[in-house]
């Protein structure tokens, strides 16, 4: 089966791994996915990620999920794809949405690369809203 939206596939794999309380998840590798995972790591939603080469020559990224130490609650409560192949969602810098009144983050693809909604507003850059994470 051909994959057309690797980012949406990555989000689904991460959501399923969190529901199953897995320690790690293997997601498809791409430049966009690596940049999104870098932001998730910087914001404290995942522990780490490492790119690996699988036997069939397809690259995968192993994502180490983060849970609260005492309650074992996942750091990622929700992960939602906003802009997709059939409907791209763009926003100006002044109208970039907030997620859960500032408790979550939106990941925005700008002319200077991927960044969170807070960074995009600070730099006064608009762009495509990739996803919401909380």
N, C-alpha and C positions, 0 to 999 in steps of 0.2 A: 504494500500500500504506500503510495506516495504521500509525503507530508508536505502540505502547502503552507502551514502556519506553525513554524517551529516554536515561536514564542507562546502561542496558545497551548501547544502540546506541553511545553515546559511547565506552564502554570497548572495544567491539569495533573501532571505527574507529581508536582510538589503538593498540591491540595490533597491528592489521594494518599501520598506518603504521610502527610500530617495526620489525616484521619485514621490511618493504620498505625500511628505512633512509631514509624520507622526512624532509624537513626540517620539514614542517608537515602538519597534518591539519585538515580542515573537519568539525566536529561540530555536531549540532543544538543550538540555543540554548534554554535554560530557566533559571529562577532557581536550581534545584538544580544543574544542570550548571555554571553560572558559579561557584557557591559551592564545588563540588568542585574546579574548576580553580584557584580562588584558593588553596585549601589545598595542592594539588599544586605550585603555584608557590612558596608560602611554604616548603614542605618541600624544595624543590630538585629536584623530579622533572621539571618542565618549565621551559623558558626564559620563555615569556610566552604570553598569549592575548589576542585582540582580537575584539570582536563586530563582525560585518559584516551588511549587508542584501543578500540575494541578489535577483536579478531577479524571481523568482516570489513575492516578498514574505515568504518564509520566512526567519527570521533564522538565521544560522549563526555559529559561533565558530571562528576560525582559531587552532589550538593549535600553537605552535612547540615542537617536541620538543627534548630536551636529550641530548647525547651527550658521552662523555668525550673530552677534546681529543686524547690520544695514541692510545688504543686504539680509539676510535670505538664503544665499547660504550654502549648506551642507559642512561640514568639509571633508567628504569623497566624492571626485570627481569620483573615480573609485576604484573598488575592483575586482581583477581577480584571480581565482584559477589557479595555475601553475601545481603543481604535483597532479595527480589524481590517482584513483585506476588502470586504464588501462595503465597509462604511468607515472611512477615515474621519477622525475627530481632531480638529485643530483649535487652538485657542491663542488669543493675544496675551501678552504678558500680564496685563491688568485683570484679565478674566480667567486666569488659570485657577481651577477649582481647588478648594481645600477638602481634605478627606477626614471625616469624623471630627469636624471643627478643630483640625490641627493635630489630632492624635495619630492619624494615618499619613501616608505619603502618596503622592501621584508621581509617576515617573514620566518625564517629558523628553521627547526627542527634539532638540533645538539645533540651530546651525553650529553650535559649539560642542555638540555631542549630547549624550544622555545625562540628565540630571534630575534632581527632585524638584517638586513644585516650589519649595522654599528657595532653592538656589536659582531657579529660573526667574522667580519674581525679583530676587535681589539683583540679578544681572539684567533685568528688564528684557528678557527674551521670551518669545512665544514659540509655539511649536505643536507637534503632534502629541496628544495625550496617549501614552502607551498603556498604562495600567494604574490601578489603585491597589495599595497594600495597607493593611491595618492589622 
